[in-house]
Amino acid sequence: MDDWLIDDERLSLERKSILPGEGFFLPDSIEEEEQEREAAEQMESTEVVVIADPDADGLACVALVREALGSGSLVPAGPHELDEALEWAAEYVEADATLVICDLCPDSESDIAALDDLTARVDDVRWYDHHQWNEDLGAAVDDSGVDRTVGDSDEVCTADVALAQLEYDFDDRFAELAAVTRDHDLWIRDDERSDDLADLSYWIEPEEYIEAVLEHGPDLSPEWHEFIEEKRVEKEALIEKAVERAQLRDVGEWTVGVTYGRCSQNEVAEALREQGADAAVIVKPAGSASIRGTETFERCHEVAAQVNGGGHPRAAGCKPDVYDDMLDYAHHWSTRGAVAKQAIVDAFKRLPEEPEAAE
């Protein structure tokens, strides 16, 4: 395939909104091989290793670990990459190292299949999180010997948990970093700096972000603010495209806003809430989807659990298992995610009358 076919810089805004980014077109086998090589480099001969979701919350945790423990090699892992990250840790992390897992929650037993091998090799394994945990999976992690701390997902982000659990006298800027990170991660939005942190963590490399917050806390440098303002021009345009495509559907007792596009899902969800949606579903060109709730719908994690995902009562993610080959993806792009949308709407319809109990 010619590189120019997937070059984001030459795509119109409309096409960029519909198609996935360049990384999508790299085969998983090649990407996983490269990721394992990079993970091995980060894990071998290192005193402290941090496996973290590379969003603002996860990266804030890395910054806190580095400040408290003096080092911390980052191995980035999204929710669907947790199983691989633990497998690599079981093979490559030094026996006398400290391993910290941050802002990640297993969705199934397969996600933690390597945990016993890992704890048999490494004595000091800590897990900080704030998601909604399945009780049996939590017990399995605890029984393996991991020191697990999970905060209340309605009250704290994982950076709050790390700040409290790490035995270190942090400067005020780190407590402020956790508070501002929480402001965005829990979608409180009382502090305008929280959107800046979230956007910057998405737009730059993880190591750049960690260095920025280690130096400045949540008060970014003027250069980063200038960078953010430039990038937000396109961000706002992509949000507008997704909102324009949205449809409000009555699903049982709720109104669900459903849309498609490469966009910032939280801002899109907020716009749909203002239009009367109790919940929002934003399907992405790469096949995954974000589910966002409101004060009238706090069961996003239950919906996501039915379609290969999980998360919080008001914020969850998933990737419906509806893609068998590239023709399915072609259909996905040309129909703006019709099959994935329906799979998630059907999951709303299957919700029991009473919410499931959470740990």
N, C-alpha and C positions, 0 to 999 in steps of 0.2 A: 504494500500500500504506500502511495506517495505521501510524504510527510505533510504536504500542503493541504491534503484533504481533511486533516484533523487539526490544523493549525488554528488555534483560537484567535490569533491576532488578525486573521483575514476574514473571519466570520462576521456577518451582520449580527446586530443585536437580536433580531428575531430568531435566526438560526442558532445562535449561541444559547438562547433560552431553551431551545427544543432539544439540542444534542448534548451528550455528556462531554466532559473534558478529555483532553488528550490521553490521560492515564488510563481511561477506561479501555482503550483499544490495545493495551499491552496485555498479552496472554497471562493468566494467573500463574502458570508454571514458571514463566520467566520472572515475573514480579516477585513471586515467593522465593525463588532462588536468590534473587538479589537482596530481598529483605532478610533472609536467613544469614547471608554472608555479612550484611551490615550488623545484624543482631549479634552474631558471634564475635565480631570485632568489638562491639560495645560491652559484651559480657565477660570476655576472657581477660584475665589478669586485672580485674577491676574490683575495688573494695566495696562499692555501692552501685547497685543497678536499680533503675526505676522503670517499670513497665507501666505506661500511662496512656490514656486516651489523649491525643494531641490537640485538644481544644483548650480554651482559656482555663478551665478548671483543672484539667489534668496537668497542663504545663505549669500552672501556679504551684501545684503540688511538687513538681520537680524542682522548682526554684526553692521551695521551703526545705526540701530534703537536702539540697546542695548547701544551703545556708546552715542547716543544723548539723549535718554529718560531714561537711567539708568536701563532698564530691557526690556524684550521682550520674552515671551514664544513662542516657535516655534510650529506651527501646519503645518507639511509638506503636500502639496497637489499638485499633478500633474495636468496637464490641464484637464484630464478627471475626476478629483475628486473635481473640484471647487464647483459644486452644493452641494455636501455633506458637504464640509467644511463650506460653508455659512449657510447651515441648522443647523449645530452644533453650529456655532457662534451665530445664532439667539436664540438658546436655552440656551447656557452655558456662553457666555461672560457677564461679569458684566456690568450693565448699565452705571457706571461711568468710565469704562475702555476705553483705546484707542486701536482700532483695525486697523492694517495696513495690506493691501493685496498687495503682491509684486510679480512681474514677472509672472502674470497670466492674461489671456484674455478670456472672455466668447466667446463660439462659437455659442450659441443659447440662446433663452429666458429661456429655462429650466435651464441653468447654473446659472442664477441670480434670479430664482423664489423666493428664500427666502430673497431677499435683502430688500424688504419693511418691512418684519417682523424684520429683523436685525436692520435697521435704526430706526424703531419705539422703539427698545429696547436700542440701543447704540447710543449716540450722536456723538461721535468722531470716524468716520470711514474714513480712508484714503486709496487711491488706487494708487500705483505707478507701471507703466508698460512702455514697449516700443514696444509692438507688434502692428500689424495692426488690428485696431478695426473696427468692423461694426458700421456705423454711428448711426443706430437706437439703437443698444445695448449700445453704449456709452451714448446716450441721456437718455436712461432709467436709467443707473447707476447715471448720474448727477441729474436727476429729483428725485431720491430716497433720495438725501441729502448727498451722498458720495462726499468727496473731492478728485476728480480724476485728476491725472496728467499723461499724456502719452507722452513720448519722441519720437523723430524721430527715427524709427527703423533702419535707415541707418546710423545714427550718434552716437547714445548713447545706452548703456545697461540700465537695470533698476537700477543698483547700481548708475549710474550717476544721474538718476532722484531722487533717495532717497537722495543722497549727496546734491543735489541742494535744495530739498524741506524741508529737516529737518532743523529747525532753531537751528543750533549748530555750534560752531567753531571747526571743525574737525582738528586733526593733519594731517600733510602732508602724513603720511602713509595710511590714509583712502582715500585721493584723489588718491594716487598711486594705492591702491587696486581697486578702481573703474576703473581706466585707464587700468590696466592689465586685469581685468575681461572683460572689453569691447573688448580688443584685441583678446580674444578668442571667446567671444559671437558673435561678428560681423565677426569673421573669418578673422581678419586682419593679425594676426600672425607675428607682428614685434617684439614682446617681448617674449623671450623664457620662461619666467616665467608663461605666460598665460596657456600654456599646462599643466604645473605642477599644477596650481590651479584647472583646469578642471578635471584632472585625480584624484587628491586627493579628490575632492568633491564627485567623483563617488565611490571611493574605501573605504572611511571611513564613520562613522556615522555623521549625520549632526552636532550634538553638538561638536564633536571632531574638525570638520572643522571650525566651528564658533570660537571656542576657539583658534585655530591655527592662524587665520587671525586677530583676535582681538589683539593677542599678537605680531605678527610679521608683519602684513600687507601682502603684496605679497611676501616678502622675507622669505621663510619658513626655519624652523630649519634644521640643518644637518641630524637629525634623520628622518625627513619627506622626505628629498631628497633621503636618502638611501632606505626608504620604497618604494618610487615611482619607483626608478630604478629597484628594484626587481620585482615589479608588471608589469613593462613594457615589460618584456620578453614574458609573455603570451599574453599581449595586442597586441604586434606586430605580433605574430603568428596568432592570430584571425583575425587581419586586413588582413594579407596575404591570409588566407583562403577565406575571402569574396571577395577580389579582384580577386582571381583565378576563382571564380564562376561567375563573372560578364559577362554580355553580353551588347553590345552596340546596341541599336535599333534606327532606324530612325522613328521618330514620327512627322509627319508634317514637319516643317522646322527645327526641332531640333534633335540632337543626344542625346539619353537618356541612361545612364548607369544604368542597373538594376541588383541587386544582393540580396543575402540573407545571414543572419548569425548573430550570437551574436558577436558584434564588436563595435568599436568606429566609429560611422558613419561619422564624419567629416574627419578623415584621409582617410577612404575609398573613400569618395566623392572627396577628393583632388587627389587621385590616378586615379580615373576615369576621372577627368577633364584633367589630364595630358595625358590621352589616347584619348582625343578629345571629351569628353562628355560635352554638354551644361548644362545638369542637371543629377542628380544622385538620384536613388531610392534604399534605403537600407531597405529591409523587414526583420523584426526581428522574431525570433522563437515564441515569445509571441503573435504575431499577429499584432503588431503596425508596423509603418514604418516611416522612416525619408526621407524627400525630400530636396535636396540641389541644389542650383542654382549656376550660375556664372554671369559674366558680360554680357553674351549673353542670359541668361534666368533668369528673375527676377519676376517670377509669381508662385513661389512655394506655396504661401498661397492660390492662386486661385485653384490650383490642390488639395491641402489638403482639402479645403472647400467642395469639391464634394465627399470626401470619409471620412467624419466624423472627420475632423480635422481643423487645421488652423495654423497661424504663421506669418512669415516674407516673403518678396519677394524672399529672397535668402535662407531661412531656414524655414522649416515647418514640422509638424508631423501629423500623422493621424492613424486611425485604421479602415480599411475597414470593413463594416458590412457583412462579408461573412462566419461567424462561427456560425453554428446552434447547433452543438453538438461536442462531443469529437472526433467523426469520422472525422469531418472537420479539427480539429486540427491535427489528425494523418496524414491526407492527406497533410496538410500544411507542416508538418515536412518532410514527405517522398518525397514530390515534391519540397522541398526548396522554399515554398511560392508561388507556381505557380498561384493560384487563386487571392491572394492579389496583386501580381505583375501585373496581367492582369487588375484588377480593377483600379489600379493607372495609368497604361499606357493608359487605356481607358479615364481616366479623363484628361490626357494631350490632347488626341484627341478631347475632347469636349470643349476645351478652345475657347472662341470667339477670333476673329482676334485682337481686341483691348483689352488691359488690363483693368480690372475693376478699377474704381476710389476708392482710399482709403482715410480714414479720415486723 
